[in-house]
Amino acid sequence: MPIRLKASRFVANTFVALAFSLAAGAARAEDVLNTGDTAWMLTSTLLVLMMALPGLALFYGGLVRTKNLLSILMQCMFSAGAIGVLWVLVGYSLTFGEGNAFIGDLSMIGLTGITPESVSGSIPTYVFVMFQGMFAIITPALMLGAFAERMRFSAYAIFITIWVLVVYIPLAHMVWGGGFISEMGALDFAGGLVVHMSSGFSALVAAIVLGPRRGYGKDPMAPNSLPLTVIGAALLWVGWFGFNAGSELAADGTAGLAFLTTQTAAATCLLVWVIIEWAHRGKPTILGAATGIVSGLVAITPACAFVSPLGSIAIGAGAAVICYIAVTLLKPALGYDDSLDVFGVHGVGGAWGALATGLFITEAALDGGSYGDQIVTQIASIAITAVFACAATWVILFVMKSVMGSLRVSDEAEHEGLDVAEHSETAYGSPS
């Protein structure tokens, strides 16, 4: 073959290769389906659902008295049903629709305009819808632990439906949907503000508005089954990898980092919590260990993709100290009846995690910004979330109370137990 012809073919092949390279780069700039990412996100979606059912249901169910076990399971299950439908009808659109700085629009009501061919990033939009829907399901369910054993089921059903529309969806839009908290530069990778602070601070308001349980501080209210609680905590721990690492929306190195920091923070918080309880009370407890696991998982949630493994150890240790103080010292001192320590774990732990995101963020994640500015921004986002969640929740409950009367079951029903009084069932055996 003549040298001139070889050279021509070489040049032609080079241009073809360059053209393919440019085309591939342009394709990557657009949303292109990746089957590996899709498989990971389908798995993550199931893991997050497992956190609510059965994880959270068993965790909370084991902590209440036997006569109220089924009411807890029912409330968790109802959240999956009611919010699952609400999310598809209007929730997704109001969260991720263009809208304004505070709320999305109704351009995608009923998922209008989304088809099996629609892609968000590298995954089908339907998968993104479902993954985000799992967050909407578990967040209001987290609150029920604060007012467990005393709220009417009808009031609970109405409350969480309104709360998701008024509190959760606007916050999710402001943080993840392009709203003003994200425009501030606040970082919340997987829900320290949107999920844990919103539910924790709202739960505190609900517990105060409803008042304490009958006999609180006087009668024994021991958990009915710590083994159920431990199983629930284990399921939460496993499911949390989908919660945090799945929030990357891809199977990549950032997801791997979130996976590692999630594990490390939970393990550290468990260890430090056990040591603190051992020193403070003389003996470590399995309930303390389970609470330490969840506290560590809550605290690392907003920071999991922004900090190093060493940073996650600091966050987990800090969560153990701060949440332990909130649960064992702050609650008794203030006298509110947060039945299952939702505020002490999720509210306080979420706030610590959001602050710690700024304290321990890596230079790579900071991307040329200022540590001081990021810390100030994180503090501002914490304050906005706390005030908004508390104020909106109080208004919701005030209006509900004005319309419905008491939001609590009667004294007789509370004494009998919500399983029988509200659902005509018992966890073990038949109602008498």
C-alpha positions, 0 to 999 in steps of 0.5 A: 500500500502506498505511503500516501494512502496509509497516511490518508487512512491514518488521518481519516481514522483519527478524525473518525475517532475524534468525532466519536469522542466528541459525540460521546462527550456531548452525550455525557453532557445530556441525560443518558441512561446508565443501567448500572446506575439504574440498578443501584437506584432501584436497590437504594429505593427498596432499601429506603422503603425497608427503613420505614417498613419494617425498620422504623415500625419495629424500632418504634413498635418495640419501644412502646407498651404492648397495648400500643404496639399495633397502633405504631405499626399501623401509623407507619404503614399508613404513612407508606400508603397515604404519602405514597399516593400523595407523592405521585398526585402532587408531591413530586411536582410541588417539590421538583417542579420549577415553581419559585424559591419556596415551592414547585409548581403543578406542571407534573401533577399526576406525573404528567409528561413523564414517560418510561423514556424520560431520564433524570441524570443517568436513571429513569425519571420514574426511578428518581420519582420513587426514590424521592418518594421513599424520603417523603414516606419515612419523614412524617413517620419519624414524627409519630414516636414523639406523640406515640400512645396518645394521638387519635388515628384520624388526627394522625392521618390528617396531620401527616397529610397536611404536614407533608404538603405544608412542611416537608415539600416546601423544605425539600424544594428549597433544599433539593429542588432549586429553592432559596436554601440551596441558592444560599449554598447550604449543603444537605446531601441526604436529608439532615435538614429536609428529613431529620430536622424537619421531623425532629423539631416538628415532633417536639412541637406536636409532643408539647401541644398534645401534652404528656401521656397519662402517668408520665413520670409516675407510672412505669412505661417500659418497652414491650420488646427490646428484641424488636427494637434491635431488629428495627435498628439493624434494618435501619442501619442496612437501609441507611446505605440506600438512603445516603449512598443512593442520594448520589443517584449514581454508582460512582466514587461519591456513592462509595464515599457516602457508603463508607462514611455512613458506616463509620459514623454509625459505628463510632456513635454506637461505640462512644454512646456505649462508653458514655452510658457505661461511665454515666449509669454503670452499665451499658444497655442494648437500648442505648446501643440501638439509639447510638446507631440511629443517632450516628446515622442521622448525624452523618446524613447531610455530610456523608458525601462532603467529609472524609472517613476521619471526619465521619468519625468526628461527626459520629463521636459528636453525635453520641455526646450531643444526642446523649445529653439531649435524651438523658438530661435535656428532656427530663430537665424541660419536662416534655414527653417526647415518647421515643426521643424523636427530637433528641435523636433526629432534631438535635442529631440532624442539626449537629450533622448540618453544622458538622458538614461545614466544620469537617467538609473537605477542600474538594467538596468546598470547591474553592469556597471559604470554610467560615462562609460555609459554616455561617451558611450551614448555621443559617440553614439550621435556623431557617429549618427549625423556625419554619418546621416549628411554626408551620407545625404549630399552625397545623395543629392549632387549626386541627384542634380548633376544627376537630376538638381534641387530637388525643384519645380519651383517658379511657382509651389511653388506659385501655390502649390504642390497639383496642380503642382505635383498631379493635385488635391486640398484638398477642391474642384477641381483644376481650 
